[in-house]
Amino acid sequence: MMATTTTFIILLLSLVTYSASSTECGGSLTSQHGVLSSPGYPEPYPTDADCTWSITVPQGHVVLLTFDRIDLNPFPRAPERCYLHTIEVYNGTDDMSNLMGRFCGQTTPPSLMSGGDVMIVKFLTTLWPRNDEHFTGFSASFKAVGPELDSGCGNLARLTTSSGALTSVNFPIHYNNNTACKWEIKGTSVTLSFHSFQVGGAFAVCSGNTDDYLAVYEASGNRKSLIGTYCGWNRPDDIHTDGSMVVEFTSDGAMNDLGFFATYTATVPDPTERPTSAEEGRPWGNETSSGDHAMVGELTFLSCLALAMKP
């Protein structure tokens, strides 16, 4: 009876999802979700650091890495030139060919998605210069998601927060040939701002949507209206839409350039506002929140555990 009870308890424990976390200098994180940060965060980070985290999620899923905050020395020119204190993100292994992005400064990177169930994150700082400015490093979280959420550029396609970022694939390393990426920024009063822009070469001509280009649309329902097509090395001015915005990036099989780094702001609905029963399609008394589901799961687990331990 004792052996049966023990086996049952172990089986129940195996069904509980645990979060992996690391505030040390690197480590192995195997979980459906978790957090990681630079050593000692939010205290100033050490110099001469070489930290590597290996993140693994269940097979059939990919890793979605979201940066909550980044505060690194921007030398010599963030975001496109990060040489001294950097965060590097790799798809699967830390071969340079798998580099998904290199980041520094204070502009929060986009949410990055791996191509498989493993992602590598590196935090690298040189011995010089010392961290006399007291930069605090970074804080990030990860979770397992479906691969269909990818924009095509290794980051999240559907952007529903009030601010965020999007980049070409591999930024600031040259983007790939024959790339097709699409983002949808949901909300109203959307503003897209470019921090770095090198697409198709310094003298590129992108009329007619040929070669390498970035196209921006205003979206309304299933319709979208072209605002402009952009290429070359001149950063576009801020782009505004009254409604949602769609951004598409395309490259051909010829010349690869540095790509782009952009941030956006948008007005999004307040998640605390409850729709009326007519808007929701059902009365509010019948819903069960995610918190309620979690509580029910915990109570069920504890009940089963108590029954299993009875003599």
C-alpha positions as CSV (number, residue, x, y, z in Angstrom):
1,M,0.0,0.0,0.0
2,M,2.8,2.4,0.9
3,A,4.6,1.7,-2.5
4,T,1.3,2.4,-4.3
5,T,0.8,5.6,-2.4
6,T,4.3,6.8,-3.1
7,T,4.0,6.1,-6.8
8,F,0.7,8.0,-6.9
9,I,2.2,11.0,-5.2
10,I,5.2,11.1,-7.6
11,L,2.8,10.9,-10.5
12,L,0.8,13.8,-9.2
13,L,4.0,15.9,-8.6
14,S,5.1,15.2,-12.2
15,L,2.0,17.0,-13.4
16,V,2.8,20.3,-11.7
17,T,4.6,22.8,-13.9
18,Y,7.5,24.5,-12.2
19,S,9.2,27.8,-13.3
20,A,12.9,27.8,-13.8
21,S,14.9,30.9,-12.8
22,S,18.5,32.1,-12.7
23,T,20.1,35.2,-11.4
24,E,23.5,33.6,-11.4
25,C,26.0,33.8,-14.3
26,G,24.4,31.3,-16.7
27,G,23.0,27.9,-16.2
28,S,20.6,25.3,-17.7
29,L,16.9,26.2,-17.6
30,T,14.6,23.3,-18.6
31,S,10.9,24.3,-18.1
32,Q,7.8,25.6,-19.8
33,H,8.5,29.0,-18.4
34,G,11.0,30.9,-16.3
35,V,13.1,34.0,-15.7
36,L,16.8,35.0,-16.1
37,S,18.8,38.1,-15.4
38,S,22.3,39.4,-15.3
39,P,24.3,38.6,-12.1
40,G,23.1,40.6,-9.1
41,Y,20.3,42.3,-11.1
42,P,19.2,45.0,-10.4
43,E,22.5,45.9,-8.9
44,P,25.3,47.1,-11.3
45,Y,26.6,44.1,-13.2
46,P,30.2,42.9,-13.1
47,T,32.7,43.5,-15.9
48,D,34.7,40.6,-17.4
49,A,31.6,38.4,-17.3
50,D,30.9,35.5,-19.7
51,C,27.5,34.0,-18.8
52,T,25.6,31.4,-20.9
53,W,22.1,30.2,-20.3
54,S,20.7,27.2,-22.2
55,I,16.9,27.3,-22.3
56,T,15.0,24.1,-23.2
57,V,11.3,23.8,-23.5
58,P,9.2,20.7,-24.3
59,Q,9.5,19.2,-27.8
60,G,7.0,20.5,-30.3
61,H,7.3,24.0,-28.8
62,V,9.7,26.9,-29.3
63,V,11.2,29.4,-26.9
64,L,9.7,32.9,-26.7
65,L,12.2,35.2,-24.9
66,T,10.8,38.5,-23.7
67,F,13.0,41.3,-22.2
68,D,11.5,43.2,-19.3
69,R,14.4,45.6,-19.1
70,I,17.8,46.1,-20.6
71,D,20.4,48.6,-19.3
72,L,23.9,48.0,-20.8
73,N,26.7,50.2,-21.8
74,P,25.7,51.4,-25.3
75,F,29.3,51.8,-26.7
76,P,30.0,52.6,-29.4
77,R,26.5,53.1,-30.9
78,A,23.5,51.2,-29.9
79,P,21.5,49.4,-31.2
80,E,23.5,48.6,-34.4
81,R,27.0,48.6,-32.9
82,C,27.4,46.7,-29.6
83,Y,31.0,45.7,-28.9
84,L,31.9,45.9,-25.2
85,H,28.9,44.9,-23.0
86,T,26.3,42.8,-24.9
87,I,23.5,40.3,-24.8
88,E,23.6,37.6,-27.6
89,V,20.8,35.3,-28.4
90,Y,21.3,32.1,-30.5
91,N,18.9,29.6,-32.1
92,G,19.8,26.1,-30.8
93,T,23.6,26.4,-30.5
94,D,25.9,29.3,-30.0
95,D,27.5,29.0,-33.5
96,M,27.8,32.5,-35.1
97,S,25.6,31.2,-37.9
98,N,22.7,30.8,-35.4
99,L,23.0,34.3,-33.9
100,M,19.5,35.8,-33.7
101,G,20.5,39.2,-32.3
102,R,23.0,41.2,-30.3
103,F,21.8,44.0,-28.0
104,C,23.1,46.7,-25.7
105,G,22.0,50.2,-24.5
106,Q,18.6,50.9,-23.0
107,T,16.2,50.2,-25.8
108,T,14.2,47.0,-25.1
109,P,14.8,44.3,-27.8
110,P,11.9,42.6,-29.4
111,S,10.5,39.3,-28.1
112,L,12.6,36.6,-29.8
113,M,11.5,33.1,-30.9
114,S,13.8,30.1,-31.4
115,G,13.4,27.8,-34.4
116,G,13.3,24.7,-32.1
117,D,13.1,23.8,-28.5
118,V,16.5,25.2,-27.4
119,M,17.7,28.8,-27.2
120,I,21.1,30.1,-25.9
121,V,21.4,33.5,-24.2
122,K,24.9,35.0,-23.5
123,F,25.8,38.0,-21.4
124,L,29.3,39.2,-22.2
125,T,31.2,42.2,-20.7
126,T,34.8,43.2,-21.2
127,L,37.2,44.0,-18.4
128,W,37.4,47.6,-19.7
129,P,35.6,49.9,-19.4
130,R,34.6,49.3,-15.8
131,N,30.9,49.7,-15.0
132,D,31.4,53.1,-13.4
133,E,28.1,54.3,-14.7
134,H,26.4,51.6,-12.7
135,F,24.5,50.0,-15.6
136,T,22.2,47.3,-14.1
137,G,22.1,44.7,-16.9
138,F,19.0,42.9,-18.0
139,S,15.9,41.0,-16.8
140,A,14.0,38.6,-19.1
141,S,11.5,35.8,-19.1
142,F,10.8,32.9,-21.3
143,K,8.0,30.5,-22.1
144,A,7.1,27.6,-24.4
145,V,4.8,28.7,-27.3
146,G,3.7,27.3,-30.7
147,P,6.0,28.0,-33.7
148,E,3.1,29.6,-35.7
149,L,3.5,32.8,-33.6
150,D,6.7,33.7,-35.5
151,S,6.8,36.7,-37.7
152,G,9.3,35.0,-40.1
153,C,12.1,37.1,-38.6
154,G,12.5,35.1,-35.4
155,N,10.3,37.4,-33.3
156,L,6.7,37.7,-32.3
157,A,4.3,38.5,-35.2
158,R,1.2,39.8,-33.3
159,L,2.1,42.7,-31.1
160,T,-0.7,43.6,-28.6
161,T,1.2,45.6,-25.9
162,S,1.3,49.4,-25.7
163,S,5.0,49.5,-26.7
164,G,7.5,47.2,-28.1
165,A,10.1,46.5,-30.8
166,L,10.6,44.7,-34.0
167,T,13.8,43.9,-36.0
168,S,14.9,42.2,-39.2
169,V,16.2,38.7,-38.7
170,N,19.7,38.4,-37.2
171,F,19.9,42.1,-36.4
172,P,22.6,43.6,-36.3
173,I,24.1,40.9,-38.4
174,H,23.1,41.0,-42.1
175,Y,19.6,39.5,-42.8
176,N,19.1,36.4,-44.8
177,N,18.2,36.0,-48.5
178,N,14.6,35.4,-49.5
179,T,13.2,36.6,-46.2
180,A,9.5,37.3,-45.7
181,C,8.4,38.7,-42.4
182,K,5.1,40.2,-41.2
183,W,4.1,42.0,-38.0
184,E,0.6,43.2,-36.9
185,I,0.6,46.0,-34.3
186,K,-2.8,46.0,-32.7
187,G,-4.4,49.1,-31.2
188,T,-5.1,52.7,-32.2
189,S,-2.8,55.7,-32.6
190,V,0.2,53.5,-33.5
191,T,3.6,55.2,-34.0
192,L,6.5,53.4,-35.5
193,S,10.0,54.8,-34.9
194,F,13.3,53.6,-36.5
195,H,16.5,53.6,-34.6
196,S,18.6,51.9,-37.3
197,F,17.8,51.3,-40.9
198,Q,20.0,49.8,-43.7
199,V,17.9,47.9,-46.2
200,G,19.0,47.0,-49.8
201,G,22.1,49.1,-49.9
202,A,22.9,52.8,-49.6
203,F,21.5,53.7,-53.1
204,A,18.6,51.2,-53.2
205,V,15.4,52.2,-55.1
206,C,12.4,50.4,-53.7
207,S,9.6,51.7,-55.9
208,G,7.5,48.9,-57.2
209,N,8.2,46.7,-54.2
210,T,11.2,44.9,-55.7
211,D,14.5,43.7,-54.2
212,D,14.8,44.4,-50.4
213,Y,12.2,46.7,-48.9
214,L,10.0,47.4,-45.9
215,A,6.3,48.1,-46.5
216,V,4.0,49.7,-43.9
217,Y,0.2,49.6,-44.0
218,E,-2.8,50.9,-42.0
219,A,-5.1,48.0,-41.2
220,S,-8.9,48.1,-40.7
221,G,-10.6,44.7,-40.4
222,N,-9.4,42.5,-43.3
223,R,-8.3,45.5,-45.4
224,K,-5.0,47.3,-45.4
225,S,-3.9,50.5,-47.1
226,L,-0.3,51.1,-48.1
227,I,1.4,54.0,-46.3
228,G,4.8,53.7,-47.9
229,T,7.6,51.4,-49.1
230,Y,11.1,52.0,-47.6
231,C,14.7,51.0,-48.4
232,G,18.2,52.5,-48.5
233,W,20.2,53.8,-45.6
234,N,18.1,56.9,-44.7
235,R,16.0,56.3,-41.6
236,P,12.3,56.8,-42.4
237,D,10.5,59.5,-40.4
238,D,8.1,58.3,-37.7
239,I,5.1,56.6,-39.2
240,H,1.6,57.0,-37.7
241,T,-1.7,55.2,-38.1
242,D,-5.1,55.9,-36.5
243,G,-5.8,52.2,-36.3
244,S,-3.7,49.0,-36.3
245,M,-0.5,48.8,-38.4
246,V,0.9,46.0,-40.5
247,V,4.6,45.9,-41.3
248,E,6.1,43.6,-43.9
249,F,9.8,43.0,-44.7
250,T,11.0,41.3,-47.8
251,S,14.5,40.4,-49.1
252,D,15.5,38.9,-52.5
253,G,18.3,36.5,-53.2
254,A,21.0,39.1,-53.9
255,M,22.4,41.7,-51.5
256,N,22.0,41.4,-47.7
257,D,22.2,44.5,-45.6
258,L,22.3,45.3,-41.8
259,G,18.5,45.5,-41.6
260,F,16.5,47.6,-39.2
261,F,15.6,48.1,-35.5
262,A,12.3,49.9,-34.8
263,T,10.1,50.5,-31.7
264,Y,6.4,51.3,-31.6
265,T,3.8,52.8,-29.2
266,A,0.1,52.2,-29.4
267,T,-3.1,52.8,-27.5
268,V,-4.5,49.4,-26.5
269,P,-7.7,48.5,-24.6
270,D,-7.5,48.5,-20.8
271,P,-7.5,44.8,-19.9
272,T,-9.2,45.7,-16.6
273,E,-12.3,47.0,-18.3
274,R,-15.0,44.4,-18.5
275,P,-17.1,44.3,-21.7
276,T,-20.9,44.2,-21.3
277,S,-22.7,40.9,-21.6
278,A,-23.8,41.9,-25.1
279,E,-20.2,42.6,-26.2
280,E,-19.0,39.3,-24.6
281,G,-21.9,37.2,-25.9
282,R,-22.6,35.8,-22.4
283,P,-23.4,37.0,-18.9
284,W,-20.4,37.8,-16.7
285,G,-21.4,35.5,-13.9
286,N,-20.5,32.4,-16.0
287,E,-16.9,33.0,-16.7
288,T,-13.9,31.4,-15.0
289,S,-10.7,33.4,-14.9
290,S,-7.2,31.9,-15.3
291,G,-6.7,32.6,-11.6
292,D,-9.8,30.6,-10.8
293,H,-8.5,27.7,-12.9
294,A,-5.2,27.8,-11.1
295,M,-6.9,27.8,-7.7
296,V,-9.1,24.9,-8.7
297,G,-6.1,23.0,-10.0
298,E,-4.2,23.6,-6.7
299,L,-7.2,22.5,-4.6
300,T,-7.7,19.3,-6.7
301,F,-4.0,18.5,-6.4
302,L,-4.0,19.0,-2.6
303,S,-7.2,16.9,-2.2
304,C,-5.8,14.0,-4.2
305,L,-2.6,14.2,-2.2
306,A,-4.5,14.1,1.1
307,L,-6.6,11.1,-0.1
308,A,-3.4,9.3,-1.2
309,M,-1.8,9.7,2.2
310,K,-4.7,8.3,4.2
311,P,-4.0,4.9,5.8
